[in-house]
């Protein structure tokens, strides 16, 4: 009798535990069914056929299931997760942005391989449009959108949907590897300047203020004369007599106007009224004007009964 001993080589185990299949890929809009699957476009996961699930369950693969997609014609590759196993046999459905990264057309062949990726610790994104700056809190929006992704690959341009608008972001850098898993991870996110963004021109902080020319004191005196001055009008008496002296304002000279003198005795909480007006000079009245001037209680009285002189 002859007996044969079969040796289990470690390379054969590794080959058996690896999933590698080619599928014809289509966009999610080509997926047949009454339900709208627009949620697939908002993430980084694909839909595979049920046979893939049967084959993966027989292999000793690690969870979560992550895959490497390769377009051998253009030598482009990316990484993704799986959402469901409901596609037709030999077909897989990809988000539109993923097909653009792989340069795939409808019905093109794509190689799908199972991989193990390291957990992400850092990632850097570059928005492809300055419109991304209009978002109030971009980090919170990106964090919410990345919940639909399973992994990131350096160089990919991912698409996120916010307020019914599609924003594209290029993955500039990932750590600790060029392809990382973002499932249940603590990842630091950073942003690069958007594509086509121009910083606004900064004005100098200290600008030379135009110096105001000092006005001519003579012109200022003319303005003071034209301004309203109280108690300078003419008046009339009730008895019809004329006033003795007509009021005539004394014009201000340029030397009488003093500007820019600070109050060195100023104290907080105290109000000081400074009067710079000079008293008007006394005018000399002629003798004729003095006679015609009305003097109160200066008339002569008359008596109805004449009194005789006493002897």
ABEGO torsion letter per residue (X at the ends): XBBBBBBBBAAAAAAAABBBBBBBBBBAAABBEABBAAAAAABABBBBBAAAAAAAAABBBBOBBBBBBBBAAAGBBBBBBBABBABBBGBBBBBAAAAAAAGBBBGBBBBBBBBBBBBBABBBBBBABAAAAABABAAAAAAAAAAABABBBBGBBBBBBBGGBBBBBBBABBOABABBBABGBBBBBBBBBBBGBBBBBBBBABBBBBBBBBBBAAAAAAAAAABBBBGABBBBBAAGBBBABBBBBBBBBAAABBBGBBBAABBBGBBBBBBABBBBBBBBBBAAAAAABBBBGABBBBBABBBBBBX
